[in-house]
């Protein structure tokens, strides 16, 4: 299990990512271009873990999944299942609030090509470990994509080979912090939705199951 480390918005531990953010900031001076903090209630019973900020989404806005195609699908689904107060999030300054929900990423900085390296994922895992340890008993974690799935397991000190990734794969996790429920989903990226690897109904099924688990807690 990684040593826990509180989130640091000025973190530059990953030299490649720090340099990339500096270069992007020159090209887009009004973009956030820093490690993106989690968004939502710190005591929420639902934690959504994505991959990393998107170039023109969270990296621009400073809020996870705000400003890109993946965010359009995610926030609309959160609204449908009662986890947010609005159907879209257009900026970090809008009035949208999450309800018993929190959103974060396995990697807090924008990676080139949206592909973080293994050591970059590992460097950020200590931040994720803090977020997971703060969850209440029987909290639900939704991991968007295999990298987020594996990052959650690593942050909880669990063996990866015991919990295979798959869409709607569900696990009851016994951890040092208590019981957590993990539901995995294909990522709501533009590529996955355009190729129909992930349909709206498939994505809704993930959040319907999360809502069911939380209702019966």
Backbone torsions as a table, in degrees:
resi	resn	phi	psi	omega
1	UNK	NA	130.8	-178.2
2	UNK	-67.4	150.3	173.6
3	UNK	-62.6	136.6	-178.1
4	UNK	-75.3	139.3	-177.9
5	UNK	-140.3	121.8	178.7
6	UNK	-60.4	147.4	-177.9
7	UNK	-59.4	139.1	-179.6
8	UNK	-129.5	108.7	-176.8
9	UNK	-66.2	-15.1	178.3
10	UNK	-103.8	15.7	-178.6
11	UNK	-60.3	134.2	176.3
12	UNK	-134.1	31.1	-176.5
13	UNK	-63.7	-35.1	179.0
14	UNK	-90.8	102.5	-172.8
15	UNK	-61.4	-39.1	-179.7
16	UNK	-63.7	-43.3	-179.0
17	UNK	-69.6	-39.5	179.3
18	UNK	-62.0	-42.4	178.6
19	UNK	-66.5	-40.8	-179.2
20	UNK	-63.4	-43.4	178.2
21	UNK	-62.3	-38.3	178.5
22	UNK	-63.2	-41.1	179.3
23	UNK	-68.6	-40.2	179.3
24	UNK	-65.5	-37.6	179.6
25	UNK	-62.3	-34.9	177.5
26	UNK	-66.2	-37.7	-178.9
27	UNK	-76.9	-35.5	-178.6
28	UNK	-128.7	79.5	-173.0
29	UNK	-58.4	-26.3	-177.3
30	UNK	-88.5	-2.3	179.1
31	UNK	-76.5	156.1	-179.1
32	UNK	-63.5	-56.0	172.6
33	UNK	52.9	46.4	174.0
34	UNK	-141.0	172.2	170.2
35	UNK	-56.9	129.7	-174.7
36	UNK	-89.1	121.9	180.0
37	UNK	-73.2	161.6	174.8
38	UNK	-65.3	158.6	-178.8
39	UNK	-127.7	131.8	176.9
40	UNK	120.9	-176.0	-177.0
41	UNK	-68.4	124.3	179.4
42	UNK	-64.3	-20.8	-179.6
43	UNK	-103.9	18.5	-178.4
44	UNK	-64.0	151.7	177.0
45	UNK	-91.1	-9.3	176.4
46	UNK	-120.8	122.2	176.0
47	UNK	-117.7	124.9	176.9
48	UNK	-103.3	128.5	-178.0
49	UNK	-116.8	114.5	176.6
50	UNK	-95.4	-168.8	-178.7
51	UNK	-84.7	-67.5	-175.7
52	UNK	-162.4	162.9	177.2
53	UNK	-60.6	143.4	173.9
54	UNK	-85.1	152.4	-177.0
55	UNK	-52.2	-52.7	-176.0
56	UNK	-105.2	13.7	176.4
57	UNK	-107.9	-108.0	-176.9
58	UNK	-61.6	-33.7	178.2
59	UNK	-64.1	-28.0	177.4
60	UNK	-85.1	-42.3	-172.7
61	UNK	-88.9	-29.4	-174.9
62	UNK	85.7	8.6	177.2
63	UNK	-127.7	131.3	-178.6
64	UNK	-53.7	132.6	173.9
65	UNK	63.2	20.5	178.6
66	UNK	-102.8	121.3	173.9
67	UNK	104.5	6.1	178.9
68	UNK	-137.5	177.1	-174.9
69	UNK	-63.3	-38.9	179.5
70	UNK	-61.6	-38.9	179.6
71	UNK	-67.5	-34.8	178.3
72	UNK	-58.4	-44.7	-178.9
73	UNK	-71.6	-42.0	-177.3
74	UNK	-64.6	-50.9	-175.5
75	UNK	-68.4	-33.4	175.6
76	UNK	-63.8	-38.2	179.1
77	UNK	-71.2	-40.4	177.1
78	UNK	-60.0	-41.8	178.5
79	UNK	-64.0	-43.3	-179.1
80	UNK	-58.4	-37.2	-176.3
81	UNK	-101.2	15.1	171.2
82	UNK	79.6	23.1	-179.4
83	UNK	-103.0	0.2	176.7
84	UNK	-148.5	164.3	-176.8
85	UNK	-94.8	-4.6	-179.7
86	UNK	-147.2	159.2	-174.7
87	UNK	-83.3	-21.0	179.5
88	UNK	-136.0	153.3	173.8
89	UNK	-120.4	114.3	-174.2
90	UNK	-101.7	-22.7	177.1
91	UNK	-161.5	165.9	179.3
92	UNK	-70.7	-9.7	-179.9
93	UNK	-101.6	3.5	-179.0
94	UNK	-77.3	178.5	-173.3
95	UNK	-89.8	2.2	-178.4
96	UNK	-62.8	134.4	174.8
97	UNK	-125.9	144.4	174.8
98	UNK	-89.9	144.6	-177.4
99	UNK	-113.7	109.5	-178.4
100	UNK	55.3	35.1	-174.9
101	UNK	-144.3	148.9	178.6
102	UNK	-142.7	143.8	-178.9
103	UNK	-123.7	134.6	177.7
104	UNK	-144.6	-177.1	177.1
105	UNK	-132.1	151.8	176.7
106	UNK	-64.4	-35.4	176.8
107	UNK	-122.3	126.5	-171.3
108	UNK	-84.5	-16.7	-178.0
109	UNK	-108.9	149.5	174.5
110	UNK	-62.4	122.6	176.3
111	UNK	-97.9	149.6	176.5
112	UNK	-56.9	132.5	179.1
113	UNK	65.3	14.4	-176.9
114	UNK	58.4	30.0	-178.2
115	UNK	-128.2	93.5	177.4
116	UNK	-71.8	150.0	175.4
117	UNK	-81.1	162.7	-176.6
118	UNK	-58.8	-42.0	-178.6
119	UNK	-69.5	-27.2	177.5
120	UNK	-71.7	-39.5	175.3
121	UNK	-62.9	-42.2	-179.9
122	UNK	-67.1	-40.0	179.1
123	UNK	-59.8	-37.3	-177.0
124	UNK	-83.4	-11.3	-173.5
125	UNK	-65.3	-27.4	178.9
126	UNK	-67.0	-32.1	175.4
127	UNK	-67.1	-43.3	179.1
128	UNK	-64.1	-36.0	179.4
129	UNK	-60.0	-38.6	177.7
130	UNK	-63.1	-46.6	-179.0
131	UNK	-61.6	-40.3	-179.7
132	UNK	-70.9	-35.9	-179.3
133	UNK	-69.6	-25.0	-178.7
134	UNK	-82.6	-8.9	-179.8
135	UNK	-69.7	151.9	177.9
136	UNK	-78.8	165.6	177.4
137	UNK	-55.6	137.0	178.8
138	UNK	65.7	21.6	173.8
139	UNK	-64.5	155.6	179.5
140	UNK	-108.4	132.9	177.0
141	UNK	-115.0	126.8	173.1
142	UNK	-107.4	117.7	179.5
143	UNK	-100.1	120.5	-178.8
144	UNK	-95.0	96.7	180.0
145	UNK	100.2	161.7	-174.4
146	UNK	-68.9	-33.1	179.5
147	UNK	-65.9	-43.9	177.2
148	UNK	-64.0	-40.4	178.2
149	UNK	-57.0	-50.0	-178.8
150	UNK	-68.3	-36.5	179.7
151	UNK	-63.6	-38.8	177.9
152	UNK	-63.1	-46.7	-179.4
153	UNK	-62.2	-43.8	179.6
154	UNK	-62.7	-42.8	-178.3
155	UNK	-66.1	-25.7	178.0
156	UNK	-92.2	1.2	178.0
157	UNK	74.2	28.8	-177.5
158	UNK	-106.3	152.5	-179.4
159	UNK	-74.1	132.5	-176.2
160	UNK	-67.8	-34.0	-174.2
161	UNK	-73.5	-6.9	179.0
162	UNK	-91.6	-3.3	-173.4
163	UNK	-141.7	86.2	-175.0
164	UNK	-71.3	138.9	177.1
165	UNK	-75.2	142.1	173.5
166	UNK	-172.7	156.2	178.5
167	UNK	-67.2	127.8	-177.1
168	UNK	68.9	14.5	171.2
169	UNK	-65.6	136.4	-174.6
170	UNK	-132.7	135.7	-178.5
171	UNK	-137.8	140.3	170.7
172	UNK	-95.3	115.7	-172.4
173	UNK	-102.8	122.9	172.9
174	UNK	-93.0	112.2	-175.3
175	UNK	-123.1	173.0	176.3
176	UNK	-64.4	-19.7	-177.9
177	UNK	-97.0	-3.8	-176.4
178	UNK	119.1	-168.4	-176.7
179	UNK	-83.3	133.7	173.4
180	UNK	-128.4	145.8	175.5
181	UNK	-108.4	124.0	-179.8
182	UNK	-108.1	126.1	171.8
183	UNK	-119.9	127.1	-179.2
184	UNK	-104.1	150.4	-177.0
185	UNK	-143.5	150.5	166.3
186	UNK	-60.8	146.1	-179.2
187	UNK	-67.9	143.9	-178.8
188	UNK	-84.7	43.7	179.2
189	UNK	-74.1	159.5	177.1
190	UNK	-57.3	-41.7	-179.2
191	UNK	-60.6	-47.7	-177.7
192	UNK	-65.3	-36.4	-179.1
193	UNK	-77.5	-37.0	179.8
194	UNK	-69.4	-33.7	178.9
195	UNK	-85.5	-1.7	-179.9
196	UNK	67.3	14.9	171.4
197	UNK	-62.1	-34.8	175.1
198	UNK	-124.5	116.7	175.8
199	UNK	-97.5	166.5	178.5
200	UNK	-59.9	-42.1	-179.9
201	UNK	-63.8	-38.9	177.8
202	UNK	-63.2	-41.4	-179.0
203	UNK	-69.3	-41.3	178.3
204	UNK	-60.3	-35.7	-179.3
205	UNK	-61.0	-34.2	178.7
206	UNK	-63.9	-46.3	-176.2
207	UNK	-77.8	-27.4	173.7
208	UNK	-65.1	-39.5	177.6
209	UNK	-68.3	-40.1	177.3
210	UNK	-60.6	-45.4	178.8
211	UNK	-61.5	-39.8	179.0
212	UNK	-63.5	-43.4	179.6
213	UNK	-62.9	-42.3	-178.5
214	UNK	-70.1	-34.5	179.9
215	UNK	-67.9	-34.5	-177.6
216	UNK	-93.8	4.6	179.1
217	UNK	-67.7	NA	NA
